[in-house]
Amino acid sequence: MVHITHDIDWLSPLHPYSVIKTFTHGKKWIKTSQLLNRKIFIEGIERLMQFNQSQNKNSIWLIGAPGKHTFYRKGLRYRFEDGEYNHMVSILKESKVVFGLHSVSSEPINQQCDRLTNALDKPIDYHRSHYLNFNPTSLYPQLKKATIKTDFSTGLSRNICLPKHTPPIEGVSITPTILFDNVFFFQAPEKVFEQFKQTLHDAKAEQRDVAVLFHPENFIINPTLWEYYEEVLKMVRES
């Protein structure tokens, strides 16, 4: 099975790290003209959700639940008590999407998971570490404590990759993310699709579950990503 996942990293264009260039996105970043639209990321989430529905494609929405703003490069651009956060959760809950936790390293995962569980009124089964910033030795015991069953943190953000198979750790299934949308900011799409097709073939041959990741805010930064996302979904259906 190929899981389609969406990390929500930004909820406010006025966050300091939304204003400056981020090297994750190469030479592209949010435009100055977009900074005054406080709803731009919420609108992006709604559009992506509607597009998935039009494609009859279920996806997993990985949401952070930090107790405070994490004003550093590897922090999320929102906190649990922000107004935009509550708006986002209500929109996604109404659409009955599947949720997971997108954790930060600045506080225990079980605390973040408890906040998200209470907000959604349902258990959390999926997880991915923000910025792939995690220590396997400490991560999986924390996920077990939070009763999270599947982790998507393994993978490379700028290369197509099928890591070596890893059996469950602490009872948590390790499902690698084989494609991150960030790769389209650094490599030609033709090369990405060629590698992705081969990696899908390899995963199918090994009968392995894998995931692909697209961030809602990246569609705003680079609208061409819509074409790439549609092609990825097509390749997944045909694999």
Contacts in CASP RR format, 6 or more apart in sequence:
PFRMAT RR
TARGET T0000
AUTHOR 0000-0000-0000
METHOD contacts of the structure
MODEL  1
MVHITHDIDWLSPLHPYSVIKTFTHGKKWIKTSQLLNRKIFIEGIERLMQ
FNQSQNKNSIWLIGAPGKHTFYRKGLRYRFEDGEYNHMVSILKESKVVFG
LHSVSSEPINQQCDRLTNALDKPIDYHRSHYLNFNPTSLYPQLKKATIKT
DFSTGLSRNICLPKHTPPIEGVSITPTILFDNVFFFQAPEKVFEQFKQTL
HDAKAEQRDVAVLFHPENFIINPTLWEYYEEVLKMVRES
1 209 0 8 1.000
1 210 0 8 1.000
2 200 0 8 1.000
2 203 0 8 1.000
2 209 0 8 1.000
2 210 0 8 1.000
2 211 0 8 1.000
2 212 0 8 1.000
2 236 0 8 1.000
2 239 0 8 1.000
3 59 0 8 1.000
3 60 0 8 1.000
3 152 0 8 1.000
3 175 0 8 1.000
3 209 0 8 1.000
3 210 0 8 1.000
3 211 0 8 1.000
3 212 0 8 1.000
4 52 0 8 1.000
4 57 0 8 1.000
4 58 0 8 1.000
4 59 0 8 1.000
4 60 0 8 1.000
4 211 0 8 1.000
4 212 0 8 1.000
4 214 0 8 1.000
4 233 0 8 1.000
4 236 0 8 1.000
5 59 0 8 1.000
5 60 0 8 1.000
5 61 0 8 1.000
5 62 0 8 1.000
5 126 0 8 1.000
5 128 0 8 1.000
5 152 0 8 1.000
5 177 0 8 1.000
5 211 0 8 1.000
5 212 0 8 1.000
5 213 0 8 1.000
5 214 0 8 1.000
6 48 0 8 1.000
6 59 0 8 1.000
6 60 0 8 1.000
6 61 0 8 1.000
6 62 0 8 1.000
6 213 0 8 1.000
6 214 0 8 1.000
6 215 0 8 1.000
6 216 0 8 1.000
7 62 0 8 1.000
7 102 0 8 1.000
7 128 0 8 1.000
7 130 0 8 1.000
7 213 0 8 1.000
7 215 0 8 1.000
8 45 0 8 1.000
8 61 0 8 1.000
8 62 0 8 1.000
8 63 0 8 1.000
8 64 0 8 1.000
8 88 0 8 1.000
8 102 0 8 1.000
8 215 0 8 1.000
8 216 0 8 1.000
8 217 0 8 1.000
9 76 0 8 1.000
9 77 0 8 1.000
9 102 0 8 1.000
9 130 0 8 1.000
9 215 0 8 1.000
9 217 0 8 1.000
10 18 0 8 1.000
10 41 0 8 1.000
10 77 0 8 1.000
10 78 0 8 1.000
10 217 0 8 1.000
11 41 0 8 1.000
11 42 0 8 1.000
11 77 0 8 1.000
11 78 0 8 1.000
11 82 0 8 1.000
11 84 0 8 1.000
11 85 0 8 1.000
11 88 0 8 1.000
12 18 0 8 1.000
12 38 0 8 1.000
12 41 0 8 1.000
12 77 0 8 1.000
12 78 0 8 1.000
12 82 0 8 1.000
12 84 0 8 1.000
13 30 0 8 1.000
13 34 0 8 1.000
13 35 0 8 1.000
13 36 0 8 1.000
13 37 0 8 1.000
13 38 0 8 1.000
13 40 0 8 1.000
13 41 0 8 1.000
14 35 0 8 1.000
14 38 0 8 1.000
15 77 0 8 1.000
15 78 0 8 1.000
16 71 0 8 1.000
17 71 0 8 1.000
17 73 0 8 1.000
17 75 0 8 1.000
17 77 0 8 1.000
18 30 0 8 1.000
18 35 0 8 1.000
18 77 0 8 1.000
19 30 0 8 1.000
19 35 0 8 1.000
20 29 0 8 1.000
21 29 0 8 1.000
22 29 0 8 1.000
22 73 0 8 1.000
24 157 0 8 1.000
24 182 0 8 1.000
24 185 0 8 1.000
25 182 0 8 1.000
25 185 0 8 1.000
25 218 0 8 1.000
25 221 0 8 1.000
25 222 0 8 1.000
26 185 0 8 1.000
26 186 0 8 1.000
28 185 0 8 1.000
28 221 0 8 1.000
28 222 0 8 1.000
29 221 0 8 1.000
30 217 0 8 1.000
30 220 0 8 1.000
30 221 0 8 1.000
34 40 0 8 1.000
34 220 0 8 1.000
38 84 0 8 1.000
40 220 0 8 1.000
41 84 0 8 1.000
41 216 0 8 1.000
41 217 0 8 1.000
41 220 0 8 1.000
42 84 0 8 1.000
42 87 0 8 1.000
42 88 0 8 1.000
42 91 0 8 1.000
44 216 0 8 1.000
44 217 0 8 1.000
44 219 0 8 1.000
44 220 0 8 1.000
45 88 0 8 1.000
45 91 0 8 1.000
45 92 0 8 1.000
45 216 0 8 1.000
46 91 0 8 1.000
47 219 0 8 1.000
48 214 0 8 1.000
48 216 0 8 1.000
48 219 0 8 1.000
49 91 0 8 1.000
49 92 0 8 1.000
49 95 0 8 1.000
49 97 0 8 1.000
51 226 0 8 1.000
51 229 0 8 1.000
52 58 0 8 1.000
52 59 0 8 1.000
53 95 0 8 1.000
55 230 0 8 1.000
55 233 0 8 1.000
57 233 0 8 1.000
58 97 0 8 1.000
58 98 0 8 1.000
59 97 0 8 1.000
59 98 0 8 1.000
60 97 0 8 1.000
60 98 0 8 1.000
60 99 0 8 1.000
60 100 0 8 1.000
60 126 0 8 1.000
60 211 0 8 1.000
61 92 0 8 1.000
61 97 0 8 1.000
61 98 0 8 1.000
61 99 0 8 1.000
61 100 0 8 1.000
62 99 0 8 1.000
62 100 0 8 1.000
62 101 0 8 1.000
62 102 0 8 1.000
62 126 0 8 1.000
62 127 0 8 1.000
62 128 0 8 1.000
62 152 0 8 1.000
63 88 0 8 1.000
63 89 0 8 1.000
63 92 0 8 1.000
63 99 0 8 1.000
63 100 0 8 1.000
63 101 0 8 1.000
63 102 0 8 1.000
63 116 0 8 1.000
64 76 0 8 1.000
64 78 0 8 1.000
64 80 0 8 1.000
64 101 0 8 1.000
64 102 0 8 1.000
64 103 0 8 1.000
64 104 0 8 1.000
64 112 0 8 1.000
64 116 0 8 1.000
64 130 0 8 1.000
65 80 0 8 1.000
65 101 0 8 1.000
65 112 0 8 1.000
65 113 0 8 1.000
65 115 0 8 1.000
65 116 0 8 1.000
65 119 0 8 1.000
66 75 0 8 1.000
66 76 0 8 1.000
66 78 0 8 1.000
66 79 0 8 1.000
66 80 0 8 1.000
66 104 0 8 1.000
66 106 0 8 1.000
66 107 0 8 1.000
66 112 0 8 1.000
67 79 0 8 1.000
67 80 0 8 1.000
67 81 0 8 1.000
67 107 0 8 1.000
67 111 0 8 1.000
67 112 0 8 1.000
67 115 0 8 1.000
68 79 0 8 1.000
69 78 0 8 1.000
69 79 0 8 1.000
70 76 0 8 1.000
70 79 0 8 1.000
70 104 0 8 1.000
70 106 0 8 1.000
74 104 0 8 1.000
74 105 0 8 1.000
74 130 0 8 1.000
74 131 0 8 1.000
74 133 0 8 1.000
75 104 0 8 1.000
75 106 0 8 1.000
75 130 0 8 1.000
75 131 0 8 1.000
76 102 0 8 1.000
76 104 0 8 1.000
76 130 0 8 1.000
78 84 0 8 1.000
78 85 0 8 1.000
79 85 0 8 1.000
80 115 0 8 1.000
80 119 0 8 1.000
89 119 0 8 1.000
89 120 0 8 1.000
92 99 0 8 1.000
93 120 0 8 1.000
98 126 0 8 1.000
99 116 0 8 1.000
99 120 0 8 1.000
99 122 0 8 1.000
99 124 0 8 1.000
99 126 0 8 1.000
100 116 0 8 1.000
100 124 0 8 1.000
100 125 0 8 1.000
100 126 0 8 1.000
100 127 0 8 1.000
100 128 0 8 1.000
101 109 0 8 1.000
101 112 0 8 1.000
101 113 0 8 1.000
101 116 0 8 1.000
101 124 0 8 1.000
101 126 0 8 1.000
101 127 0 8 1.000
101 128 0 8 1.000
101 146 0 8 1.000
101 148 0 8 1.000
102 127 0 8 1.000
102 128 0 8 1.000
102 129 0 8 1.000
102 130 0 8 1.000
103 109 0 8 1.000
103 112 0 8 1.000
103 113 0 8 1.000
103 127 0 8 1.000
103 128 0 8 1.000
103 129 0 8 1.000
103 130 0 8 1.000
104 112 0 8 1.000
104 130 0 8 1.000
104 133 0 8 1.000
105 129 0 8 1.000
105 130 0 8 1.000
105 133 0 8 1.000
105 134 0 8 1.000
108 142 0 8 1.000
109 127 0 8 1.000
109 139 0 8 1.000
109 142 0 8 1.000
109 143 0 8 1.000
109 145 0 8 1.000
109 146 0 8 1.000
109 148 0 8 1.000
110 142 0 8 1.000
110 145 0 8 1.000
110 146 0 8 1.000
113 124 0 8 1.000
113 146 0 8 1.000
113 148 0 8 1.000
114 146 0 8 1.000
116 124 0 8 1.000
117 123 0 8 1.000
117 124 0 8 1.000
123 147 0 8 1.000
124 146 0 8 1.000
124 147 0 8 1.000
124 148 0 8 1.000
125 148 0 8 1.000
125 149 0 8 1.000
125 150 0 8 1.000
126 148 0 8 1.000
126 149 0 8 1.000
126 150 0 8 1.000
126 151 0 8 1.000
126 152 0 8 1.000
127 143 0 8 1.000
127 146 0 8 1.000
127 148 0 8 1.000
127 150 0 8 1.000
127 151 0 8 1.000
127 152 0 8 1.000
127 153 0 8 1.000
128 151 0 8 1.000
128 152 0 8 1.000
128 153 0 8 1.000
128 177 0 8 1.000
128 213 0 8 1.000
129 139 0 8 1.000
129 153 0 8 1.000
132 153 0 8 1.000
132 155 0 8 1.000
132 157 0 8 1.000
134 153 0 8 1.000
136 169 0 8 1.000
139 151 0 8 1.000
139 153 0 8 1.000
140 151 0 8 1.000
140 169 0 8 1.000
140 170 0 8 1.000
140 171 0 8 1.000
140 172 0 8 1.000
141 170 0 8 1.000
143 151 0 8 1.000
143 170 0 8 1.000
143 172 0 8 1.000
144 170 0 8 1.000
144 171 0 8 1.000
144 172 0 8 1.000
148 172 0 8 1.000
149 171 0 8 1.000
149 172 0 8 1.000
149 173 0 8 1.000
150 172 0 8 1.000
150 173 0 8 1.000
150 175 0 8 1.000
151 172 0 8 1.000
151 173 0 8 1.000
151 174 0 8 1.000
151 175 0 8 1.000
152 175 0 8 1.000
152 176 0 8 1.000
152 177 0 8 1.000
152 211 0 8 1.000
152 213 0 8 1.000
153 177 0 8 1.000
154 163 0 8 1.000
154 166 0 8 1.000
154 174 0 8 1.000
154 175 0 8 1.000
154 176 0 8 1.000
154 177 0 8 1.000
155 161 0 8 1.000
155 163 0 8 1.000
155 176 0 8 1.000
155 177 0 8 1.000
155 178 0 8 1.000
155 180 0 8 1.000
156 180 0 8 1.000
157 180 0 8 1.000
157 182 0 8 1.000
157 183 0 8 1.000
158 180 0 8 1.000
158 182 0 8 1.000
158 183 0 8 1.000
158 186 0 8 1.000
158 187 0 8 1.000
159 183 0 8 1.000
160 178 0 8 1.000
160 179 0 8 1.000
160 183 0 8 1.000
160 192 0 8 1.000
160 195 0 8 1.000
160 196 0 8 1.000
160 199 0 8 1.000
161 176 0 8 1.000
161 178 0 8 1.000
161 199 0 8 1.000
162 176 0 8 1.000
162 178 0 8 1.000
162 199 0 8 1.000
162 202 0 8 1.000
162 203 0 8 1.000
162 206 0 8 1.000
162 208 0 8 1.000
162 210 0 8 1.000
163 176 0 8 1.000
165 206 0 8 1.000
165 208 0 8 1.000
166 174 0 8 1.000
167 174 0 8 1.000
168 174 0 8 1.000
173 209 0 8 1.000
175 209 0 8 1.000
175 210 0 8 1.000
175 211 0 8 1.000
176 208 0 8 1.000
176 210 0 8 1.000
176 211 0 8 1.000
177 210 0 8 1.000
177 211 0 8 1.000
177 212 0 8 1.000
177 213 0 8 1.000
178 196 0 8 1.000
178 199 0 8 1.000
178 200 0 8 1.000
178 203 0 8 1.000
178 210 0 8 1.000
178 211 0 8 1.000
178 212 0 8 1.000
179 192 0 8 1.000
179 196 0 8 1.000
179 199 0 8 1.000
179 212 0 8 1.000
179 213 0 8 1.000
179 232 0 8 1.000
180 212 0 8 1.000
180 213 0 8 1.000
181 213 0 8 1.000
181 214 0 8 1.000
181 215 0 8 1.000
181 218 0 8 1.000
181 225 0 8 1.000
181 228 0 8 1.000
181 229 0 8 1.000
182 218 0 8 1.000
183 192 0 8 1.000
184 192 0 8 1.000
184 222 0 8 1.000
184 224 0 8 1.000
184 225 0 8 1.000
184 228 0 8 1.000
185 222 0 8 1.000
189 228 0 8 1.000
189 231 0 8 1.000
192 228 0 8 1.000
193 231 0 8 1.000
193 235 0 8 1.000
196 232 0 8 1.000
196 235 0 8 1.000
197 235 0 8 1.000
197 239 0 8 1.000
199 210 0 8 1.000
200 210 0 8 1.000
200 235 0 8 1.000
200 236 0 8 1.000
200 239 0 8 1.000
201 239 0 8 1.000
203 209 0 8 1.000
203 210 0 8 1.000
204 239 0 8 1.000
212 232 0 8 1.000
212 236 0 8 1.000
214 225 0 8 1.000
214 229 0 8 1.000
214 232 0 8 1.000
218 225 0 8 1.000
219 225 0 8 1.000
219 226 0 8 1.000
219 229 0 8 1.000
END
